[in-house]
Amino acid sequence: MMAADSDPESEVFEITDFTTASEWERFISRVEEVLNDWKLIGRAVAKPPEKGEYTTGTWEEKTKEINFADFKFSITHHYLKQETVESEGKEEPEEDALPLAMQDLLCMNNDFPPRAHCLVRWYGVHEFVVISPGTNCEAIISESKCNLLLSSVSISLANTGCQVPVFVQIQQKWRRMYAGECQGPGVRTDFEMVHLRKVPSQYNHLSGLLDVFKSKIGCPLTPLPPVNVAIRFTYVLQDWQQYSWPQQPPDFDALLAGEVGGVEFGKLPFGACEDPISELHLATTWPHLTEGIVVDNDVYSDLDPLQAPQWSVRVRKADNPQCLLGDFLMEFFKLCGRKESTEDILGRNSVEEDENSDITHALSKLTEPAAVPIPKLSVTNMVHSARKRIRRHRRVDESPLSNDVLNSILLYLFPDAAVDKPSDNNESKAQQSNPDGKTEQEKDPEDYNLYNQLKSAPSDSLTYRLALCICMVNFYHGGMRAVAHLWQEFVLEMRYRWENNYLIYGLAGGPPDLRCCLLHQKLQMLNCCIERKRARDDGRKSATAEGVRERKVSGCENGRLGPESAGSTATAGGMEVSPGKSWDSWSDSEDEFFECLSDTDELKEAPAEGERSGAKEASKAKPEGRLQPHGKLTLLNSDQPLYIPVTQEPAPMTEDLLEEQSEVLAKLGTSAEGAHLRARMQSACLLSDMESFKAANPGCSLEDFVRWYSPRDYVEEEVTDESGQTVVRGDLSARMKIPGNMWVEAWETAKATPARRQRRLFDDTKEAEKVLHYLAVQKPADLTRHLLPCIIHAAILKEKEEEAAEDIPSVRKAIQQISSLASKLLRHPNPDYKKLEEIINQIMVVEAVIARARSLKAKFGIGKGERGEDAEDLERFVSSLLEEPEVAVIGAGRGPAGSIIHKLFVSAQRAALLAPLEEEAGRGGGGTEDRKPAGGGGVPDFPPPAGREILLRTCVPRPAPYSKALPQRLFCVLMREEFRLAGAFSSDTSFF
């Protein structure tokens, strides 16, 4: 003690606490702190668990790290989440009640739970704490250390008054050995365990285990209370003799055969290559027995599985079964990470040199004075000669794709190329995909429109089919080299179609669909270019033909067509390009102005324009490029009707071009000059339409143009004139009168030029070459990234189709989740490929579930129509097997499912035991009769049980006759290479 006259403040700092001096005491104190933190002190109030709650309820756990000196332990609290029971008044009279864990020892509502912690199965407790060595720490093997830990637990429980059992994991972790203790008011339960590799012969049956249990209890009462017995035998079926795995492998010969025509290329494979159900576990249970009811000893046993009152089944799924669709997707996905270009993969060889020599040869021929037929020097002919040269230089054994396979794929991608046909008929063939698409859309609009969510391509489009073919050749026909080869051929085909005006088969008309992937947009852009080019070429041909006919018939001056003949030509040749617009101007002999991009157009047109402007009267100017009258409207300055002009189509754009354009416009800044320049750039289409309007309506004004182009900007109101009559007068809106208005400025600069002689808004030649270059420089990895949305789209559709035949609710839900997650990822410009790999893994999981459903249905004979009345029960049983860890068999061995399971075991037993004997009998003659089992039915219906679980329970006073009657429990596990006894023995600590 300190001196009495010391400063009271200094006493606080000089006090030394000697109560937790040793490491052992500190460890006990830490355990107590954790139990206090988790509020496990004192008696908990909870209702007893209901039947099956251990399986259907939610188990939770909390973990903390504690140390014993420098040795780490993890302490974990496992508990079944239950609704809290608020009944404080009941606690007082139940002060001496048994702890909940001791009550759990005798509870029969949750014997043999299929999915729970091993301690829950062995001891039936619904709340407990486990202290186990930390990760990378050695196991507690020595007896002295085990006893030290148990002593620590016992002291902690006594100090805190905690009634939750605490277990300590000892021995190696794989042995799952635990020792523990539970304390209550005047009572204690010790949890002990025995674990051996082999079953001792004297304990290989119920009678021997009962002897062990009774001797351990050591009950001094002469008439022993009856022991309650629950028994479960588990039989394993691994050999499905009469049921071969129903999955048919894909027909590789059919895919390779040239005469098949590549029909199979549009179908993704599906299903497991092996049986996804590896084992069936049948658990036969006798839930409530007393020791005298059944006999089970080393001589005789009453425990016949067919007589068991309860049967339950669980299936063991094959670990990661090989599935066709999953393998396809994963191999395709791996291409995304490759960096090789097409040239790196296929090699340049001497193709490039030959091509260069061809091109220089062609250029020199063009400059020579001798007459050379131009078609022979076209890019198309060089491409085709290059294609032949590529095949000639690449040896047969080096070529990734054989000619048969390649031709089959190209015929599948381009069915219109099967027969040579003129370009006039090609358009109708190219449009054939649209009616097919409509039928698909009518079948299931939701599935058809899935491409909008995934940013892929319609399921009847060329892009979608290309993705399937790329995936197919990658998996079956040579991997990345085959992909590069097919892509090279595809790009050559695109070049050929552009040069020869053949529309691309399987693409919807119109501008690029920005809801689709970029590659699909590029192909649509190329198709737009081909359409424009065809329309021009058709216009030239019809102009020439009409011109010759007119000269012969009417001797027209200069070969120009009159307005009537021009209109008829337009209807014959050009309406397909721009519906609702007549391209009569294209059939004029001066259509070369439309092609020209230089300033000479303006120089040529200047005198004519000057003449028009010089002539003040509109009647002297010749109207050009009219489409149709605009209702009853007339020009404001004359009585001439207002005509709608033929205008140029706005330039179609893909999303990368739109992004590029927006970046350019954004870089102009916010200054007045930048804003003016931005407006000028965006008004190119407006200026073109103004020029067409002026050409179609000589003498018109800006007000006339606004009345047609933007009627809301022409305001009409009733006014009274000088003579007192009410007349309607119109004027431009306020925004049109703003000084420096872009419309006014454009109108002043616009010349009366019909669409045919204007500079093209859309240069199809330039855009087509840009698209073809874009396609040519794509590496296989880039191509894979472009087509990955289409492949995921195809996989989801395939799984929807397969699920519809099986009707599995969990799979439907999983497919919806995959679709929504994929749509979020794929709409991003640069998707996260790790997350996309997760989506592919989820698709593989769904495929495995569907394969398991088919396997189980085949094994239980569903779909064969044999059992009409029991079919629904069997279908429910099979679907439950997929969803739940363990399923009870209604009617046990006598029900419809039970009888099928019985037959499965019988056939497996006969195959295992009789087949070898029959083979030997066939080989060696008649000397093997005595090897057969005695009697015709000597083969048992079931194999020896793979596992036997026997649960013994009773309530006896221990250790003295006058002690309190307390629960005792012994759980026995007997397997071929394991023998475990898990005992919970309670004793009275007050009266002993």
PyMOL commands that set and color helices and strands:
alter all, ss='L'
color gray80, all
select helices_A, chain A and resi 8-14+23-37+53-56+88-90+100-106+118-123+143-160+173-175+201-203+206-217+252-256+258-260+263-266+305-307+324-337+342-346+351-367+374-377+379-393+403-413+415-417+423-430+433-443+445-448+450-454+462-476+479-500+518-554+557-559+563-573+584-587+592-595+600-614+618-620+655-667+672-682+684-696+702-709+711-713+734-737+742-749+755-757+764-776+780-806+809-826+833-859+871-883+892-894+896-924+929-931
alter helices_A, ss='H'
color red, helices_A
select strands_A, chain A and resi 59-68+71-80+127-133+166-170+177-184+187-196+228-237+277-290+310-317+626-634+641-645+714-720+726-732+887-889+947-957+965-975+978-988
alter strands_A, ss='S'
color yellow, strands_A
deselect
rebuild
show_as cartoon
